Amino acid sequence: MNPVSMRLHLGKCNEYNFLICLKHSIWGNDRNRFKDWEKGDYLLLIIDKSISALAKTTDNLFKSNDEIWEDSIAPYRIPVEFIHILKKENRPSLSGKSSDALLSAYGSKKWGWAIINQTVVPESAAEVIYTEIKAYPNNLREMTEQLDVLLKEEKIRS
């Protein structure tokens, strides 16, 4: 895969909702922010201002009112496959090279808009972010195997 040509979106959530997304292989939103998404787009999840996971869309947008998340219906949904996950203790802060790339692409702190609207990140910034997450160990298998335990622990914390 050539990360320069990848279409990357940024998404923000809490730890519990991330684990729910992992369990159901779904990313959702209360508003239809997926109009311009394409099958094969990437999603970088940010949790507590840290780079946390990378997923790839596997199908097109659909709408559902089935309850998955406890705090929101998030009826607009897109199927994803997680391809790289960082454990809490391995997550880099969204600062440094990634933050610099986003600031360069969007201007002074306006990249928060990209997170809210989940628009496609400019290719130059996407490449930097992709390279950064891939530099960390992939804990996908471990977290998937421990998913039920992690969900229970996070439920207690929240």
WOCOR-V574547 format. One record per backbone hydrogen bond with DSSP energy under -0.5 kcal/mol. NH is the residue of the N-H (numbers start at 1). CO is the residue of the C=O. If there is no record, write none. Layout:
nh={NH NH}
co={CO CO}
//
This chain:
nh={3 5 6 8 9 10 11 13 18 19 20 21 22 23 24 25 26 27 29 33 37 40 41 42 43 44 45 45 46 47 50 51 52 53 54 55 56 57 58 59 62 64 68 69 76 77 77 78 80 81 83 84 86 90 91 91 94 95 98 99 100 101 102 103 104 105 106 107 109 110 112 113 114 115 116 117 118 119 121 125 126 127 128 129 130 131 132 133 134 135 135 136 139 139 143 144 145 146 147 150 151 152 153 154 155 156 157 158}
co={1 2 3 6 42 119 44 46 14 15 16 17 18 19 20 21 21 78 76 31 34 57 38 7 55 9 43 53 11 50 47 92 45 45 84 43 81 41 79 79 77 75 66 72 29 62 75 27 25 56 54 54 52 87 87 88 49 93 95 95 96 97 98 99 100 101 102 103 107 107 109 110 110 111 112 113 114 114 8 122 122 123 124 125 126 127 128 129 130 131 132 133 85 137 139 140 141 142 144 146 147 148 149 150 151 152 153 154}
//
